[in-house]
């Protein structure tokens, strides 16, 4: 019984540590992105335009655009913080044209 209890506690500790590591990584990544682009984020949302360095998550949450549908439901949950440019390269899209399409979707066209 003691061995079973010890295995359960070790498993819970490892899972909790992994979860904490993932949360910490996301937090630090957001801080780095914010510091790199502080001037951009200080603009009103109406004056912001979609850029190649923005993450899929940021574009979807800020501009209410369903990028998963645009990428044919191929966006994996663990890669949603990747840059838009990474997805353009992966799916062989012209990023400039795709950003124009996103801007039109953002503006409701």
C-alpha positions as CSV (number, residue, x, y, z in Angstrom):
1,X,0.0,0.0,0.0
2,X,2.8,2.4,0.8
3,X,4.5,1.8,-2.6
4,X,1.2,2.6,-4.4
5,X,0.8,5.8,-2.3
6,X,4.3,6.8,-3.1
7,X,3.9,6.3,-6.8
8,X,0.7,8.3,-6.8
9,X,2.4,11.2,-5.0
10,X,5.4,11.1,-7.3
11,X,3.1,11.1,-10.4
12,X,1.0,14.0,-9.0
13,X,4.2,15.9,-8.3
14,X,5.6,15.4,-11.8
15,X,2.3,16.4,-13.4
16,X,2.0,19.5,-11.2
17,X,5.6,20.4,-12.1
18,X,5.0,20.1,-15.8
19,X,1.8,22.2,-15.6
20,X,3.7,24.9,-13.7
21,X,6.5,24.8,-16.3
22,X,4.0,25.2,-19.2
23,X,2.2,28.1,-17.4
24,X,5.5,29.8,-16.6
25,X,6.7,29.5,-20.2
26,X,3.5,31.0,-21.6
27,X,3.7,33.9,-19.1
28,X,7.4,34.7,-19.9
29,X,6.6,34.4,-23.7
30,X,3.8,37.0,-23.3
31,X,6.0,39.3,-21.4
32,X,8.8,39.1,-24.0
33,X,6.3,39.8,-26.8
34,X,4.8,42.7,-25.0
35,X,8.2,44.3,-24.2
36,X,9.3,43.9,-27.8
37,X,6.2,45.6,-29.2
38,X,5.2,47.9,-26.3
39,X,4.7,50.9,-28.6
40,X,2.4,48.9,-30.8
41,X,0.2,47.7,-28.0
42,X,-0.2,51.2,-26.6
43,X,-2.1,52.2,-29.7
44,X,-5.9,52.0,-29.6
45,X,-7.2,48.7,-31.0
46,X,-8.8,50.5,-33.9
47,X,-5.4,51.8,-35.1
48,X,-3.6,48.4,-34.8
49,X,-3.1,46.3,-37.9
50,X,-2.3,42.6,-38.1
51,X,1.4,41.9,-38.3
52,X,3.5,38.8,-39.2
53,X,4.9,38.6,-35.6
54,X,1.5,38.2,-34.0
55,X,0.5,34.8,-32.6
56,X,-2.5,32.9,-33.8
57,X,-4.0,33.2,-30.3
58,X,-3.5,37.0,-30.2
59,X,-5.1,37.5,-33.6
60,X,-8.1,35.3,-32.8
61,X,-8.8,36.8,-29.4
62,X,-8.2,40.4,-30.2
63,X,-9.8,40.7,-33.7
64,X,-12.4,37.9,-33.4
65,X,-11.1,36.1,-36.5
66,X,-11.4,32.3,-36.7
67,X,-8.0,31.4,-38.0
68,X,-8.5,27.7,-37.5
69,X,-11.1,27.7,-40.2
70,X,-8.8,29.7,-42.5
71,X,-6.0,27.1,-41.9
72,X,-8.3,24.2,-42.6
73,X,-8.5,23.1,-39.0
74,X,-4.8,22.2,-38.9
75,X,-3.8,24.4,-36.0
76,X,-2.5,22.3,-33.1
77,X,-3.3,23.3,-29.6
78,X,0.4,23.4,-28.5
79,X,1.4,25.6,-31.4
80,X,-1.2,28.3,-31.1
81,X,1.5,30.8,-29.9
82,X,3.5,30.5,-33.1
83,X,3.8,33.6,-35.2
84,X,1.6,34.1,-38.2
85,X,4.7,34.1,-40.4
86,X,5.5,30.5,-39.3
87,X,2.1,29.4,-40.5
88,X,2.4,31.2,-43.8
89,X,5.7,29.4,-44.4
90,X,4.3,26.0,-43.2
91,X,1.3,26.3,-45.5
92,X,3.2,28.1,-48.3
93,X,1.0,31.2,-48.3
94,X,2.0,34.6,-49.4
95,X,2.0,36.3,-46.0
96,X,1.4,39.8,-47.3
97,X,-1.7,38.7,-49.2
98,X,-2.9,36.6,-46.3
99,X,-2.6,39.6,-43.9
100,X,-4.7,41.7,-46.3
101,X,-7.3,38.9,-46.2
102,X,-7.2,39.0,-42.4
103,X,-7.5,42.7,-42.3
104,X,-10.6,42.5,-44.5
105,X,-12.0,39.8,-42.2
106,X,-11.2,42.1,-39.2
107,X,-13.1,45.0,-40.8
108,X,-16.1,42.8,-41.7
109,X,-15.6,42.7,-45.4
